Structures are given as C-alpha cells and as structure tokens.
C-alpha cells in the first residue's frame, strides 16, 4: 500500500527525522528516523512489507516488533487524516 499524503500536508526532512505539517489546522508531527524510513519507503511505492524489511535492515529489531511499529505508524497517519 503505497502512501500518499493529503493535499494539505507538507513534509520537511531534518537531521532528526521528518516533520509533517497539517496546513488545515496547524498541527505538526515529528517522525524519528525509523518513521522517516517507513514513510519514505511507502512514498516511493513500496508496500507495508517493504517498509518492515527496510526497518529490519536499518535497525537492530526483530520482524514482529518492526511489523507492529510500521502498522501502528500507518494506522496513526490514516486515523489522523494525514493520508488519502
């Protein structure tokens, strides 16, 4: 499931991760490097399983925890209305 942000969401990568700004209400979200890797993988057309694989490759984490973390981030982005 490739990711696409809603039209009113802007992103900026920083040395600490990625900042998402919801221009509709001024809320912003700060993602750590793991979250940045997940959204970058999905924005580039990757599937959820690709994001899990990327997290496992980049960080010392087991598959179950990586899958849980990726799913939690995707769910949060969706329920917050940041994605379409």
N, C-alpha and C positions, 0 to 999 in steps of 0.2 A: 504494500500500500504506500505508494509514493506520497509525499507530503506536499501540501500547498497551503500557504498562509492566506488568511482572509485579506482582501484588498487594503484594509486599513491598518494592517500590521507591518511595521518596519523592523528591520533587523540590523544590528551592528555587531561585528565581531570585535572583541577586545583581547588583550593579552590574558584575561582571566576566563574567557568563555564567550557567550553571546548574550546580547541584550535584545529583548523583544519589546517594542512599544506599541500599545494599542491606542491608536490615534482617536478612537471613538470616545474614550473615557480618560485617557492619560495614564492608565495603568501600565506598568512595565514589569517585565520578568527578566531575571538574570539566570542564565544557564551556565553551569560549570563546564569544564572541558568534556566531560562524559556526555552531558546533554547536547553540547555543540556537535560532537561526533555523531550522535544519533540523528539530530535534525539535518545535518549536512548529508549524511548517507541517504536519508529519505528524500530530501530536496533534490538530490542528484538522480532520483528514480529508483533507488533501492527499496527493497521490501523490508518488512519488520525483521525477518530472519537475517537479512544482510546487516542491519543495524546491530543485532545481537552479536553476530560474528565479528563486526568491527570493534565492538566494546571488548569482547573476549581477547581479540588480538592486541588491543592497545593497553589494556589494564589487567592486572592480576585478579581475575574474578571468574567464578565458575558459571557455567551455562545457565543454571536455574536462576541465580541471582541476576545475571545480565538480562535474561528474558523478562524477569519480574520488573526490573528497573526500566527497560525500554517500554514495556506495556504501560507502566504507571505514567511515564512521561507523555506518551501518546494520548492516553486517556485524559490526562490533565489538560493538554493542549486542546483536545476536542471539546471537553466539557466547559472550558473557559471561553469557547467561541473564537479561538485564535486560528483555527484551520477551517478549510472548506472541503 
